[in-house]
Structures are given as structure tokens and as C-alpha cells.
Amino acid sequence: MTQAHRWTADDIPDQTGRTVIVTGANSGLGLATTEQLARRGARVVMAVRDPGKGGQARAGLTGRGVPGANLEVRTLDLADLESVRAFAEEIRRTGPAPDVLINNAGVMFPPRRLSAQGHELQFATNHLGHFALTGLLLDLLRAGRDPRVVTVSSVVYEWGRIRFADPTGERRYSPVAYYAQSKLANVLFGLELHRRLDAAGERVCSLLAHPGYAATNLQTAGPTGILRALSRLGNRIIAQDAATGALPQLYAATAPQARGGEFFGPDGLLGLRGHVTVLRPAAAGADPATARRLWELSERLSGVRFDLPDPTTTTHPSDRG
């Protein structure tokens, strides 16, 4: 991308014949992403926690200018690993097999809550559920057309650290700190997945995106008290709209020139808004040692193991005799 050509949704190539799973597709960035993919002919599986809201979102899209949209609503609660397994099993049993998985859904700044399996809610939803979903669908993605996994993070990942000694916030919990932890986990996961896919010589590409500051219901559905008030104010005076915020993940999912391991986000001040550009991950997100430790923790907590080699102990295919 250059300043001479600022990428927009009009640049999305024809997606006819491609199937994309979008988590959190009923609102915000997920809905904006679903709309643009459907406009370009993709078959979109709208993976949503509330199928009623998913159906309303689908009806809204088909009623406002995407009448021929090929959309399917499927139930997926990322905070519940049993729901993740059930969703993946249904996709495996009935299809459609995905070409692209967009790990978009998230929760933000809620009071401390635990998932069905006892994990902190933001870590469970934003990272662990997507980690498990990706692992459970990886063999289907391998057969896809230009297969990609796009994991959506946030600009606040740079504030995060992985609290290996207190992953659930039992000792001390902050909604903002644990959101930043989950978003850092997204970056560590996306880059580690790229390293492992690359070491194995896989066709599947792992890419990352973040929307900057986009005005969605994410900022108001989870926070309470002063955090909700500040989020609403930020949505009014700082944020760009959801359609613009979705462009980095749409680029990652569809642009022919996008490559595995790349991270896309806005090019404006502090990465809060602007046009799509390639980002250089902050040191915390690019650390292979932390990523490997998080990977091992995520496998243990989710019970999902990827059939991919550890890149630190694997010879790259191009280096083999």
C-alpha cells in the first residue's frame, strides 16, 4: 500500500467460490466485514453467540442492498470451549469447509467473570476460544483456496503482558489490564502460528489486523461505570466508523499481496485511525519465547493441540537436503 493508492473496500477482489467464517459477525467490525465479503460474492458463515441477533443481522444485510448475500448463521460461544468444539464438529460434519477464518469476536472491559471452564472471560473469549477454533479447523483450511487465518487484535496490545502466574485475575484484576493481556495474546498467537505454519511448509497463512479505534458496541456492551462513560465519549470524538475499522482485517483476508506473518492496521496518529498499512509488531508481541510459552499454556487450557512443529526445533523445508 502506498500513499498514491489508499486501499478501500472497493479494492476487494471477487470472492465468489470462497467461504469465510467470521466470528462475532452480528455487529460492529464483524458485521462490516461480513457485508463487504458478501458484496464480493463470498459465502460467509456468521458465527455468533446469539443466533437470534445473528438472524436479525443477516436479515438486515439482505434487506439493505445485499439481497443475494450467501450468509449462514451458526451458533458459537467462544467463551465456552464445549461450544467451540460443537461448532467445529458441525462445520466438519455438514460444511461448508472454510477457505478463511477471521478471528474477530471479542469482549472488552467487563467486571471479572470466569468462563464455563474457569478461565478469565476476556482471555477465554478473545484468545483461548479462537486458539481452539483455529486448531480444530486447521485441517479443513489446508484444503482451502488461498487459505488464511486472520486474528484481530487491538492497538492496546502494546500495553499488555501475559500474567502466567495469575491468568484468571484471582489475585488482582483490572478490566483494562486483562483486556490488554488478551489482545497481546492475539498478536503472540498470530505470529507464532505463522512461524509454525512456515516451518512446516504449509499453504495456510496466518495474518494479523487491528482496527485502531472504531466505534462499535464493544466499547459499551462490556464496560461498566466510568469505563463505559469514557468509552462512549471516545466513540463520539476519536473513533472512526466500523466500516473503516474493518478494512485492515478485510485486507488481510482478501488482498492478493498480503503475506503470512504480516500485521495490518491504520496509519494515523498512534494507530487509532487512518488508512490500511503494514505494521511492525511491538517487541512484546514479537517475542518468540513468550509466544511459545503462551502456546503451551493455551494447548493445556483448551485441550486442543495443533499438528504443527515447534519452529525452534524444526528445520525449514527449504533447508532440507
C-alpha positions in Angstrom: 0.0 0.0 0.0 1.3 3.4 -0.9 0.0 6.9 -0.3 -0.7 7.0 -4.1 -3.3 4.3 -3.6 -5.1 4.0 -0.3 -6.8 0.7 -0.1 -10.6 0.6 0.4 -13.4 -1.9 0.3 -13.7 -1.2 -3.5 -10.4 -2.9 -3.9 -11.6 -6.3 -2.5 -11.2 -8.8 -5.3 -14.0 -11.1 -6.4 -14.6 -13.7 -3.6 -17.0 -15.9 -5.5 -16.4 -19.6 -4.6 -14.7 -18.7 -1.3 -16.1 -19.5 2.1 -15.2 -17.3 5.1 -16.1 -17.9 8.8 -16.4 -14.6 10.7 -16.7 -14.8 14.5 -18.8 -12.1 16.1 -20.4 -11.4 12.7 -23.7 -9.9 14.0 -22.4 -6.5 15.0 -19.5 -4.0 14.8 -16.4 -5.0 12.8 -17.7 -8.5 12.2 -20.9 -7.2 10.6 -19.0 -4.7 8.5 -16.6 -7.4 7.4 -19.4 -9.8 6.6 -21.2 -7.2 4.5 -18.2 -6.4 2.3 -17.3 -10.1 1.8 -20.9 -10.9 0.8 -20.9 -8.0 -1.6 -17.9 -9.5 -3.3 -19.6 -12.9 -3.6 -18.1 -14.8 -0.6 -20.1 -17.4 1.3 -20.0 -16.2 4.9 -20.6 -18.3 7.9 -21.8 -15.8 10.6 -20.5 -17.4 13.8 -22.4 -15.7 16.6 -23.2 -16.3 20.3 -26.8 -15.3 20.0 -28.5 -16.9 16.9 -31.5 -14.6 17.2 -29.3 -11.5 16.9 -27.4 -13.3 14.1 -30.6 -13.8 12.2 -31.6 -10.2 12.6 -28.2 -9.1 11.3 -28.5 -11.4 8.3 -31.9 -10.0 7.6 -30.6 -6.5 7.9 -27.9 -7.2 5.3 -30.1 -8.8 2.8 -32.7 -6.0 3.2 -30.3 -3.1 2.7 -28.5 -3.7 -0.5 -27.0 -7.2 -0.4 -30.1 -9.2 -1.4 -28.2 -12.1 -2.9 -25.9 -12.4 0.0 -24.9 -16.0 0.7 -25.0 -16.0 4.5 -25.4 -18.7 7.1 -25.9 -18.1 10.9 -24.2 -20.7 13.2 -24.1 -20.7 17.0 -20.6 -20.2 18.6 -19.9 -19.1 22.1 -16.1 -18.6 22.2 -16.0 -18.3 26.0 -17.2 -21.9 26.2 -14.8 -24.5 24.8 -17.6 -27.0 24.5 -19.4 -24.6 22.2 -16.2 -24.2 20.2 -15.9 -27.9 19.8 -19.6 -28.3 18.8 -19.3 -25.5 16.2 -16.2 -27.1 14.7 -17.7 -30.5 14.6 -20.8 -29.2 12.9 -18.7 -27.5 10.2 -16.7 -30.8 9.8 -19.9 -32.8 9.5 -22.2 -30.5 7.4 -19.8 -27.9 5.9 -19.1 -25.5 4.5 -15.4 -26.1 4.7 -13.7 -22.7 5.2 -11.1 -21.0 3.0 -10.7 -18.2 5.5 -11.2 -17.9 9.3 -11.5 -14.4 10.7 -11.0 -14.5 14.5 -12.9 -11.3 15.1 -15.2 -11.6 18.1 -14.3 -10.1 21.4 -15.4 -8.7 24.8 -13.9 -5.6 26.4 -13.5 -4.3 29.9 -16.2 -6.4 31.8 -16.1 -6.9 35.5 -14.2 -10.1 36.5 -16.0 -13.2 35.3 -15.0 -16.7 34.6 -15.9 -18.8 31.6 -17.7 -22.2 31.8 -14.2 -23.8 32.1 -13.0 -21.4 34.7 -10.9 -19.1 32.5 -11.0 -15.3 32.8 -13.7 -14.1 30.4 -11.6 -11.8 28.1 -8.8 -14.3 27.8 -11.3 -17.1 27.2 -13.3 -15.2 24.5 -10.7 -13.1 22.8 -7.8 -15.6 22.7 -8.4 -19.1 24.0 -11.6 -19.8 22.1 -10.0 -18.5 18.9 -6.9 -20.6 19.5 -9.0 -23.7 19.9 -11.3 -22.9 16.9 -8.2 -22.4 14.7 -6.7 -25.7 15.8 -9.9 -27.6 15.3 -10.5 -26.2 11.7 -6.9 -26.2 10.5 -7.1 -29.4 8.5 -10.1 -28.1 6.7 -8.4 -24.8 6.0 -5.4 -26.7 4.5 -7.6 -27.7 1.5 -8.9 -24.2 1.0 -8.5 -21.7 -1.8 -5.8 -19.2 -0.7 -6.3 -20.3 2.9 -5.9 -17.7 5.6 -6.4 -17.3 9.4 -6.9 -13.6 10.3 -6.7 -12.8 14.0 -8.0 -9.4 15.1 -6.1 -7.7 17.9 -6.3 -4.1 19.3 -3.9 -1.2 19.5 -3.9 -1.7 23.3 -1.9 -4.9 22.9 1.2 -2.8 23.3 0.2 -2.2 26.9 -0.3 -5.8 27.7 1.7 -8.6 29.4 0.8 -12.2 29.8 0.2 -12.9 33.5 1.3 -16.5 33.6 1.2 -16.6 37.4 -2.3 -15.2 37.5 -4.1 -15.8 34.2 -7.6 -15.6 35.7 -7.1 -12.4 37.7 -7.8 -14.1 41.0 -5.1 -12.2 42.9 -5.7 -8.8 41.3 -8.0 -8.0 38.4 -8.2 -4.9 36.2 -10.6 -4.9 33.2 -8.2 -2.8 31.1 -5.1 -4.8 32.0 -6.8 -8.2 31.3 -8.2 -6.9 28.0 -4.7 -5.8 27.0 -3.4 -9.2 28.0 -6.0 -10.9 25.7 -5.1 -8.6 22.8 -1.4 -9.2 23.3 -2.2 -12.9 23.3 -3.8 -12.4 19.9 -0.6 -11.0 18.4 1.6 -13.6 20.0 -0.7 -16.4 18.7 -1.0 -15.0 15.2 2.8 -14.6 14.8 3.6 -18.0 16.4 1.0 -19.7 14.2 2.8 -18.1 11.2 6.2 -19.4 12.4 4.8 -22.9 12.8 3.0 -22.9 9.5 6.1 -21.6 7.8 8.3 -24.1 9.4 6.0 -26.9 8.2 5.8 -25.6 4.7 2.1 -25.2 5.0 -0.2 -23.3 2.4 -2.2 -21.7 5.2 -1.2 -18.1 6.0 -1.6 -16.5 9.5 -2.1 -12.8 9.4 -3.0 -10.1 12.0 -5.1 -6.9 12.0 -6.3 -4.3 14.3 -9.0 -1.6 13.6 -7.5 1.3 15.5 -10.2 3.0 17.5 -13.5 2.0 15.8 -16.9 3.0 17.1 -18.7 -0.3 17.9 -20.8 -1.8 20.6 -17.7 -3.5 22.0 -16.9 -0.4 24.0 -20.3 -0.1 25.6 -21.5 -3.7 26.0 -18.8 -4.9 28.4 -17.6 -1.9 30.5 -19.5 -0.5 33.5 -19.3 2.8 35.4 -16.6 5.2 34.4 -15.1 2.9 31.8 -18.5 2.8 29.9 -18.7 6.6 30.1 -15.2 7.1 28.8 -15.8 4.6 26.0 -18.9 6.4 24.9 -17.1 9.7 24.9 -14.2 8.1 22.9 -16.7 6.7 20.3 -18.0 10.2 19.7 -14.8 12.2 19.5 -12.0 9.9 18.5 -13.3 6.8 16.8 -13.6 6.1 13.1 -16.7 4.1 11.9 -16.9 0.3 11.9 -16.7 0.1 8.1 -13.3 1.9 8.1 -12.1 0.0 11.2 -12.8 -3.3 9.3 -10.6 -2.5 6.4 -7.3 -3.9 7.9 -8.9 -7.4 8.5 -10.6 -7.3 5.1 -7.2 -6.5 3.6 -5.6 -9.4 5.5 -8.4 -11.8 4.4 -8.6 -10.8 0.7 -5.7 -8.8 -0.7 -3.6 -11.0 -3.1 -0.4 -9.1 -2.0 -0.9 -9.8 1.8 1.6 -12.3 3.2 1.7 -14.6 6.2 3.1 -13.0 9.3 2.0 -9.5 8.3 0.1 -7.2 10.6 -2.2 -4.6 9.3 -3.8 -1.5 10.9 -4.4 2.2 10.5 -1.5 4.5 9.5 -2.7 7.6 11.5 -1.6 9.1 14.8 -1.0 6.3 17.5 -2.6 3.8 15.1 -6.1 5.0 16.2 -7.4 5.8 12.7 -6.4 6.2 9.1 -5.7 4.1 6.1 -4.5 0.5 6.0 -0.8 0.0 6.3 1.6 -2.8 7.3 2.6 -2.5 10.9 5.8 -3.6 12.7 4.7 -5.5 15.8 5.9 -4.2 19.2 8.6 -6.1 20.9 6.2 -7.7 23.4 4.1 -9.2 20.6 7.1 -10.4 18.6 8.9 -12.3 21.3 9.1 -16.0 20.3 9.9 -17.2 23.8 6.7 -15.6 25.3 4.7 -16.9 22.3 5.9 -20.4 22.8 5.1 -20.3 26.5 1.6 -18.9 25.7 1.1 -21.6 23.0 1.9 -24.4 25.5 -0.4 -22.8 28.1 -3.2 -22.4 25.5 -2.9 -26.1 24.4 -3.1 -27.2 28.0 -6.1 -25.0 28.9 -8.0 -25.7 25.7 -7.2 -29.3 25.3 -6.5 -28.6 21.6 -3.2 -29.5 20.1 -2.1 -28.3 16.6 -0.3 -30.9 14.4 2.4 -28.3 13.7 6.1 -28.5 14.6 7.8 -26.2 17.1 9.8 -23.9 14.9 12.6 -23.7 17.4 13.4 -27.4 16.8 12.4 -27.7 13.2 14.5 -27.3 10.0 12.7 -25.2 7.4 11.7 -27.2 4.3 14.0 -25.1 2.1 17.0 -26.0 4.3 16.5 -29.8 3.9 18.6 -31.8 1.5 
